[in-house]
Amino acid sequence: MQPGAARTAVAGLHGGRLKIRLAARAVEGAANVALTEFLAARFDVPKREVAILAGAHARAKRVAVTGSRRGPEALLALPSG
């Protein structure tokens, strides 16, 4: 995760992990909220179906998305923004 980017978008793979740029700043949890909203929209699930399992205060996070018919590889194929 890269907070404070010009726009929210998938940046691709970086070091074996998916890198997502977020327009939100890492202040008072704003970047985590933006990440949750972004992933919920991309996977077409309600925000409550996206959970940050580990790394809530770090750039590297482990996230779970439940109830989606889309697999993680579909996130890379979607247009950014």
Steps between C-alpha positions, in 0.01 A plus 500: 500500500626846413296776668503859378511415128351726235215253443383162626606218269653155482872544434573132429720249676792618711718250682242223468221714642227703338574873520209740522545877489247692710409865466420507873771592747608267780345722767252375761422185299393684184720283276358180653146622439590593141660158446192321634267707279721450193519122543128472573421686178747294294374167637136614489430427867375712790774676702426273796630206293853648487714459811859599573633191675855620566700818452238761585780745589749387234534538123498121452159360587320170488141547389207260471211549259202269544194443288650600166470304179820663375839350580805706599649477152198692363614806694805535275288476184260779597565855379646729765311784660 
